[in-house]
Amino acid sequence: MTTPVLSVRDLTVSFPSEAGRVDAVRGVSFDVAPGRTLGIVGESGSGKSVTSLAVMGLLDENARIGGSVTFDGEELLGKSDTQMSKIRGNGLAMIFQDPLTSLTPVFTVGDQIVEALTIHNSRMSRRAAWDRAVELLKLVGIPRPQERVRSFPHEFSGGMRQRVVIAIAMANNPKLIIADEPTTALDVTIQAQILDLIGTAQRETGAAVMMITHDMGVVANIADDVIVMYAGRAIEQAGVDTLFADTRMPYSIGLLGAIPRVDKAEKQPLVPIKGSPPLLVDLPDACPFAARCPIAVDACLAAEPQLLAVEGAVDHRAACIRAEEIRAGLIDGEPVYPIPEIPTSSLEQLPREDRKPTLEVENLTKTFPLTKGAFRKRKIGEVRAVKGVSFDIREGETMAIVGESGSGKTTTLLQIMDFAPQADGDIRIVGTSVTDIKGGRAERQLRRDVQIVFQDPVGSLDPRMTVFDVIAEPLRTVATPTAEIGPRVDELMDLVGLDPAHSDRFPAAFSGGQRQRIGIARALATNPRLVVLDEPVSALDVSVQAGVINLLDELKVRLGLSYLFVAHDLSVVRHIADRVAVMYLGGFVEHGDVDAVFDDPQHPYTRALLSAIPIPDPVKERTREHIVLTGDLPSPTDEISGCPFVTRCPLYQTLDPEQQIRCESEVPLLTGRPGVHVNACHYR
Amino acid sequence: MATESFPLADATSDPLVGGGDTPPVEPGPGERKRLTKWQLYSRRFVRNRPAVAGIVIFVLLVAFALVGPLFAKYDHVELDFLALSDPPNPDHWFGTNNAGNDLYAMVVVGLQRSLLIAVVVATGTTILSAVIGTAAAYFGGRIERFALFVIHFLMVAPTFLLLAMMSNDSGGDWKVIALVLILVSWFFQARTIWTLSLSLREREYVHAARYMGVPGMRIVLRHLIPNIGSLLVINFTLGVVGAVMAETGLSFLGFGVKLPDVSLGSLIGIGASSMSSAPWMFYFPAAALTLLTVSMALVADGLRDALDPTSAAGGRA
């Protein structure tokens, strides 16, 4: 075995806080060998990021760090910041999560790469450094690197900026690259590019990679070895194939079971892990997962289980006293997590045509003017955010709109919620056209029928109001008698799986998943017909996400709701939606029944989107064909005469010149089997 | 305990504790969290020793203004012709002026007057600025343009001069002075609040309320103003300081409270003219004024640290 580049032994990190000492990392040990990729997965608060920051020496001064971190034969803990600066960016490089803030806006990207080069290598001439910067930009796939090297970060898109960050990380041929959620802030097609690129960077430099992520799909895609972290400890450690095929620790099993899969058609309820992770203050000497574990026994509370080798495996270790009994997610032949029952709706028997429409959108268009000038605003162009979108949603149906950021899906949704009158089209909610609404009373009346759930469970609840007031607000708005409000709030809290006795608490006392449930309860208060869901689970951890998705499924059936669901996560969409529309640059490119679209994607963009999603199965992930799209979304201000996807289309490249002219000059319309499956491509 | 080896951290900046995503411990997360919120504020406030000293001084001053008259041997308008310009003595604790007024009684009444004006003005400006600032930000459009026009106009207008003229016309009635002080001091705060509310307006809970059909003014009162509460508390304490200063300044110049009514400012004004012959006439009211403004400034400082508005980033301020 080769000597590891990085060797972490019994690392502990604790922070002071008003509530007591927080033990964020509690004894983590691992090795990273050259050329290998170690994936560290865990939910928020599991200590994975703190571990990486401890290795880099970037923790706050008030943190107390124990154990040992050896990098390249050198002990890193205890080094001063000045000493660490010599190692950071040279032997050890880091890629951060948010590419928008990890580059300095006031210097060109060239300057920033040159700075990274010369600061560790003072003999390098400025000229040589610039040449190397251009070379690096070329390596990370920035087009026209000679010119772009003089561009400022704001002139790049998010994905391009992440490429620059990777170029900086690669600059000094590091031995270890630490990537902290490098693709979380990016769209799936860009994520696929960046993951590819990290692989390239690894091959070029021969570096080891430490990849921190919450996404099991990313791990399956890129990692060789995996550590699953929970409550500041590694709870399972194995090679990627072993971990996915023969999971031993219940928490890891739960994590895998909670993820909706884009490659699975059957509607099986997801398996949520109940409860939420413990606070890392004064933890008792017991298994920290015992309270959430479906197979916990008394012995689990006796002592915290050690990370021990699993019988018959050299490099598979799990921290569970029942690890030996668990085989491939089964214990005594039964699944570790009982599968919850989700009722099916009587509406589903009714054919779609016979159901009443709850929302009809016809030719919805939204343009924002672009203005220039400080005094008199001159219109110099317009952003066409949504270009003539039409669809309808029937009773008891979930319609999903998917697309990358900037595709106009949120604008579509806000237009509907704003009841924006359309010049050349219409929005009808349960039969009422928004153009007929005059005055506040009529508007409030219609708002009863359509409610919204927001993405961010923290931002969507007023922190100064108790949960009771939050849920009661829509009721008070529609002038519900005070005597009825109390029982209704209790009923709603019960409906979304919260204890009504907790209604006098403030939102801050609840976890993310619980807060999202409060948001759902608020949306349901007025008995709406249509609930608009704006990325309702994307801010939640996977184990919690599954519970919220199941709740939405169940509520739809019990209350006969229709959902308009906006998401960028296609796996979630496949799980929850009946119909789906794929949006690109303000227009639908494919629209139809969810199984038709996912099993037989027609439009090249849909195909690329689907293939870009990492599947949490390393074997499948390796053999699967990935269509990696080149480039970014074109600017919505450009005047496009033909198909908007031409610039990135893989199919277009294979066409002969005459066919290409058609793509460039003629706008493709949605064609196919109307109402079932349509797509906007000339050649599909 | 191991905690003591650390410098106590700013809890709101600690990603693991202050962050909005901290999962609560079952059971009873509510009680625990809510208690810590107030404990947290008070603990952070108490940690700031000068602020605690400030609040102690302020309470003592208020107590003095309230119970002081009980011990006074003379009324503040009563003239003791046997003791003209007397230095402090057992009969007249703070001495007398050249007409024989008891300075102790005058300081007590002046402090009452100054405190009353200060509290009225600070309350008025805080309410006015909060409502106008948040409403302008929330409604936008014409309302916002008009509000900002007024604010910007008042910022360049010589308001202190206007104030002096108007209060002089009123003949030194403290109610008129308070009203005028409110009218000329709300706009700076309103502009700060407007800027802050611009970002608050884009919060999802505000959108949520709008999509529920909650009327605009109710959103302003129920969602926007409570969420700038910590700023308002600080504005209020600083407003007290500002109002005391403005009122004293006016009275010192002779445009403010007029005899027989007295305020700290008018007392200082009179005292300053007899600095060399009767220094106590100046020092006692000046000491009361200094204690009042310094204590409030210290309290405001402590409150700002304890309720740092940036902690609203985690969802609670």
Interface residues (C-beta under 8 A of the other chain):
Chain A: S14 F15 P16 S17 E18 A19 G20 R21 V22 A24 S44 G45 N62 R64 G275 S276 P277 P278 L279 L280 A291 M417 G440 E443 R444 R447 R448 Q451 I452 F454 Q455 D456 V458 G459 S460 L461 D462 P463 R464 M465 E473 P474 T477 V478 H502 D504 R505 F506 P507 A508 A509 F510 S511 G512 G519 R522 T526
Chain B: M1 A2 T3 S5 F6 P7 L8 A9 A11 D14 L16 V17 G18 G20 D21 T22 P23 P24 V25 E26 P29 G30 R32 K33 R34 T36 K37 Q39 L40 R43 R203 E204 Y205 H207 A208 A209 Y211 M212 G213 V214 P215 R222 H223 P226 N227 G229 A312 G314 G315 R316 A317
